[in-house]
Amino acid sequence: MAVKVLVVDDSSFFRRRVSEILELDSEIKVIDFAVNGKEAVEKAASLRPDVITMDVEMPVLDGISAVKQIMASNPTPILMFSSLTREGASATLDALDAGALDFLPKKFEDIARNSDEAIKSLQAKVKEIGRRRLSRFTTSTTTGQPTRPSLGSSTGISQPDRTFQRTGVGSSSKAAKASGKKYQLVAIGTSTGGPVALQTILTQLPANFPYPILLIQHMPAAFTPAFASRLNSLCKIRVKEAQQGDRLEPGVAYLAPGGQQMMVESRGTLKVFEDDSPRITYKPSVDVTFASAAKAYQGDVLAVVLTGMGADGRDGARMLKQAGATIWAQDEKTCVVYGMPQAVANAGLASEHLALPDVATRIAKEVGC
């Protein structure tokens, strides 16, 4: 069955372009268009699409307001399109806070090395989030309303805001005992669904967290400064965008800059650099950072692979595992897209599979804080 898509944008050119790209894939069907947020809300209710692509800036009702109304009345997976500006980044994060699942730059060329790759990326994102609509989201049995982690919540805990709730919460990982293993570094890799997942985890960590944390989130360069700043304003630990030469400090999380690679150059020092290698798809890449951590810290690393498309992180996790490090993966039920964690799990690298709401508690217990 084809994934049904509602395309929302005030530009007729962009509506047509998105529609043409999506329908190059026989598994996707564009069922209608909306020219503003008000129309989007109405058609989301009447047409019940599997996925909505949504512009941020529109007349009558903007994209963020439309997301809020749709998530309140007819929760639907929403993919935002955003301009690569500081204002666009902030607005996109607000849209994720409102309930959107993922985003892409409006200039498709900014997400890939060539047009074919950009087209495939858009099609893949739409199919992934569309096909998982029924199996990934459910109405809360306690409130009667869907819930999800909010990107703007000061606690990072799911609140009953009439948006999506990941199923499978409350796994037995809360009762798991610390292994007694000693660490020097925590590394977390993620992609689709990662902004909300990272905030859910990081906002629950105490200010006295004993180790530095490396964060690798697939995200354009224009977005990572705003994302790091937003996380820093909400967390007890410090969060910053990583810079060349940063000295790793306990209780500080370093977010890999978009469009660049982040490596541990030696114990306690970061290397951030432009990467023109055609062999590396993602910039930043979880594999690159994990591999460098394995070389610098050997087994003294706790690595966690969260929600995301593809298999980035699997090869790096294998290197960490061979060095004696601990690898955990987010479980299928609480992932927006069970791609990256599944790749790690299928390779037999993860010793634990954790529901998202349990990850922070489990990390804190494991490292002794």
C-alpha positions in Angstrom: 0.0 0.0 0.0 1.4 3.4 -1.0 2.1 6.0 1.6 -0.4 8.8 1.3 1.1 12.3 1.5 -0.5 15.8 1.9 2.0 18.5 0.6 1.6 21.9 2.3 3.4 25.0 0.9 2.3 28.4 -0.3 4.6 28.2 -3.3 3.0 26.5 -6.3 6.5 25.7 -7.6 7.6 24.0 -4.5 4.3 22.0 -4.2 4.8 20.8 -7.7 8.5 20.0 -7.2 7.9 18.0 -4.0 5.0 16.1 -5.6 7.0 15.2 -8.7 9.9 13.9 -6.6 7.7 11.9 -4.2 5.7 10.3 -7.0 8.8 9.1 -8.8 8.5 6.4 -6.1 5.7 4.0 -6.8 5.3 3.4 -3.0 4.3 7.1 -2.4 1.1 8.8 -3.5 0.5 12.6 -3.1 -3.2 12.8 -2.4 -3.7 16.6 -2.2 -2.1 20.0 -1.6 -2.7 22.8 0.9 -1.5 26.4 0.4 -1.5 27.5 4.0 -1.7 26.1 7.5 -5.4 26.5 7.8 -6.0 24.4 4.8 -3.5 21.9 6.1 -5.4 21.5 9.4 -8.7 21.0 7.5 -7.3 18.5 5.0 -5.5 16.6 7.7 -8.9 16.0 9.3 -10.8 15.1 6.1 -8.2 13.2 4.2 -6.3 11.4 7.0 -2.9 11.3 5.1 -0.1 9.0 6.3 2.4 11.9 6.1 2.3 15.6 5.8 5.1 17.7 4.4 4.9 21.2 5.8 6.5 24.5 5.1 7.3 26.7 8.1 6.5 30.2 6.7 3.0 30.5 5.2 0.1 33.0 5.1 -3.1 32.7 7.1 -1.7 30.1 9.5 2.1 29.4 9.7 3.5 25.9 9.7 4.3 25.7 13.5 0.8 26.7 14.4 -0.6 24.2 11.9 1.5 21.5 13.4 0.2 22.3 16.9 -3.4 22.1 15.7 -3.0 18.9 13.7 -1.2 17.2 16.6 -4.0 18.3 18.9 -6.9 17.0 16.7 -5.6 14.5 14.2 -2.0 13.4 15.1 -0.1 12.7 11.9 3.6 12.2 11.1 4.9 15.6 9.8 8.1 16.4 7.9 9.0 20.0 7.9 10.8 22.0 5.2 13.0 24.8 6.5 15.3 27.5 5.2 19.0 27.1 6.3 19.1 30.3 8.3 19.4 31.0 12.0 15.7 32.0 12.1 14.8 28.9 10.0 16.7 26.6 12.4 15.0 28.1 15.4 11.6 27.8 13.8 12.3 24.2 12.8 13.2 23.3 16.4 9.9 25.0 17.4 8.1 22.8 14.9 9.7 19.7 16.4 8.6 20.9 19.8 5.1 21.2 18.5 5.1 17.6 17.3 6.7 17.3 13.9 8.9 14.2 13.5 11.6 15.3 11.2 12.8 18.1 8.9 14.7 18.7 5.6 16.2 21.9 4.1 14.0 23.4 1.4 17.0 23.3 -0.9 17.3 19.6 -1.5 20.9 20.0 -2.7 21.9 20.9 0.8 21.1 17.4 2.1 23.1 15.4 -0.4 26.1 15.4 -2.8 23.9 15.2 -5.9 20.3 15.5 -6.9 19.7 11.7 -7.2 20.9 11.3 -3.6 18.7 14.2 -2.4 15.6 12.7 -4.1 16.2 9.3 -2.6 16.7 10.9 0.9 13.3 12.7 0.7 11.5 9.6 -0.5 13.1 7.4 2.1 12.2 9.8 5.0 8.6 10.0 3.8 8.2 6.3 3.5 9.9 5.5 6.9 7.8 7.9 9.0 4.6 7.1 7.0 4.8 3.3 7.2 5.3 3.4 11.0 2.3 5.6 11.8 0.0 2.9 13.0 2.7 0.7 14.6 4.7 3.5 16.4 2.1 5.8 17.9 -0.8 5.1 20.2 -3.2 7.0 22.4 -2.3 7.1 26.1 -4.2 4.6 28.2 -4.0 6.8 31.2 -5.0 10.2 29.9 -6.9 9.2 26.8 -4.7 11.6 24.9 -1.6 11.0 22.8 1.6 12.2 24.3 5.2 12.6 23.2 8.5 14.1 24.6 8.5 17.8 24.0 11.6 19.5 22.6 10.7 22.6 24.7 10.0 20.9 27.9 12.4 21.8 30.8 12.2 18.2 32.1 12.3 16.2 28.9 9.6 14.0 30.3 6.5 13.1 28.1 3.6 15.4 28.9 0.0 15.0 27.9 0.0 17.6 25.1 -2.3 15.7 22.7 0.6 14.7 20.4 2.3 11.4 19.8 3.3 8.9 22.5 6.0 6.3 21.8 4.7 2.9 22.9 6.7 0.5 24.9 7.7 2.8 27.8 8.5 1.5 31.2 10.8 -1.3 30.2 12.6 -3.5 32.7 15.8 -1.5 32.1 14.9 0.7 35.0 15.6 -2.2 37.4 18.9 -3.2 35.7 21.9 -3.0 37.9 25.1 -1.1 37.2 27.8 -3.4 35.7 30.6 -1.9 37.8 32.6 -1.1 34.7 34.7 2.0 34.7 34.2 4.7 32.0 35.9 7.8 30.7 33.5 8.9 28.0 29.8 8.6 26.9 29.0 8.8 23.2 25.5 9.0 21.7 24.6 8.8 18.0 21.2 9.4 16.3 19.4 10.7 13.3 15.6 10.9 12.5 13.8 11.6 15.8 17.1 12.4 17.5 16.4 16.0 18.6 13.5 15.0 20.8 15.3 11.8 21.9 18.5 13.7 22.9 16.5 16.2 24.9 14.6 13.5 26.7 17.8 12.0 27.8 20.0 15.0 28.4 17.5 17.0 30.5 17.4 14.2 33.0 21.1 14.0 33.6 22.5 15.6 36.8 24.8 18.6 36.8 27.6 16.5 38.4 27.6 14.0 35.6 31.1 12.5 35.9 32.2 12.2 32.2 32.2 14.2 29.0 29.4 13.3 26.4 29.8 13.3 22.6 26.6 13.8 20.6 26.4 12.9 17.0 23.1 14.0 15.4 22.6 14.1 11.6 21.8 17.7 11.1 22.7 20.6 8.7 25.3 23.1 9.7 22.8 25.9 10.1 20.9 23.9 12.7 23.5 22.6 15.2 24.4 26.0 16.9 20.7 26.6 17.6 20.1 23.1 18.8 23.1 23.1 21.1 22.0 26.5 22.5 18.5 25.2 23.1 19.7 22.1 24.9 22.1 24.1 27.0 19.2 26.3 28.2 17.2 23.3 29.3 19.8 20.9 30.7 21.6 20.8 34.1 24.7 19.7 32.3 26.4 22.1 29.9 25.8 21.5 26.1 27.9 23.2 23.4 28.6 22.8 19.7 32.0 21.2 19.5 35.0 23.2 18.2 38.5 22.2 17.0 40.8 21.8 20.0 38.0 21.5 22.7 39.3 19.9 25.9 36.7 17.3 27.1 35.4 18.1 30.5 33.1 16.1 32.8 29.4 17.2 32.7 29.7 18.8 29.3 28.1 17.4 26.2 29.7 18.3 22.8 27.4 18.3 19.8 29.1 17.5 16.5 28.8 20.5 14.1 26.6 19.9 11.0 28.6 19.4 7.8 31.7 18.4 9.7 33.3 15.4 11.4 34.0 15.2 15.2 36.8 12.9 16.3 38.6 12.3 19.6 42.1 13.2 18.7 43.6 11.9 21.9 42.2 11.3 25.4 40.7 14.6 26.3 41.0 16.5 23.0 38.5 16.9 20.1 39.3 17.3 16.4 36.6 19.0 14.3 37.2 19.2 10.5 35.7 19.4 7.0 35.4 16.0 5.3 35.3 15.8 1.6 35.6 12.0 1.5 33.1 10.5 -1.0 33.1 7.3 1.0 31.5 9.0 4.1 27.8 9.7 3.6 27.0 11.5 6.8 28.6 14.7 8.0 28.7 14.3 11.0 29.1 10.5 11.0 28.5 8.4 14.1 30.9 5.8 12.7 33.7 8.3 12.5 33.3 9.6 16.0 32.8 6.1 17.5 35.9 4.8 15.7 38.0 7.6 17.0 36.7 7.0 20.6 37.6 3.4 20.3 41.2 4.3 19.4 41.5 7.0 22.1 39.6 5.4 25.0 39.6 1.7 24.1 37.0 0.0 26.3 36.4 3.0 28.6 33.4 4.1 26.5 29.6 3.8 27.0 28.0 4.2 23.5 24.3 4.5 22.8 22.7 4.4 19.4 19.3 6.0 19.2 16.5 6.4 16.6 17.5 7.0 13.0 17.5 5.8 9.4 20.2 3.7 7.9 23.1 2.0 9.6 25.4 4.8 10.7 27.0 3.8 14.0 27.2 0.1 13.3 30.8 -0.1 12.1 31.9 2.3 14.8 30.1 0.4 17.5 31.8 -2.8 16.3 35.2 -1.2 16.7 34.2 0.0 20.2 32.9 -3.5 21.1 36.1 -5.1 20.0 38.0 -2.6 22.2 35.9 -3.7 25.2 33.4 -0.8 25.3 29.7 -1.1 26.2 27.1 -0.6 23.5 23.4 0.0 24.1 20.6 0.6 21.5 17.2 2.2 21.7 14.4 -0.4 21.5 12.2 -0.7 18.4 8.9 0.4 20.1 10.2 3.9 21.1 12.1 4.7 18.0 10.7 7.1 15.4 12.7 5.1 12.8 14.2 1.7 13.9 17.1 1.8 11.5 20.4 2.7 13.2 19.6 0.8 16.5 18.4 -2.2 14.5 21.6 -2.3 12.5 23.6 -2.4 15.8 21.2 -5.0 17.3 21.3 -7.3 14.2 25.1 -7.2 14.3 25.0 -8.5 17.9 26.7 -5.5 19.3 24.2 -4.1 21.8 24.2 -5.6 25.3 21.0 -3.7 26.2 17.9 -2.5 24.3 16.3 0.4 26.1 13.0 2.3 25.9 13.7 6.0 25.4 12.2 7.1 28.8 14.6 4.7 30.5 17.9 5.7 28.9 18.8 8.6 31.1 18.1 6.7 34.3 20.1 3.7 33.0 23.1 5.8 32.0 23.2 7.6 35.3 23.0 4.3 37.2 25.7 2.7 35.1 28.2 5.6 35.5 27.4 6.0 39.2 25.7 9.4 39.5 
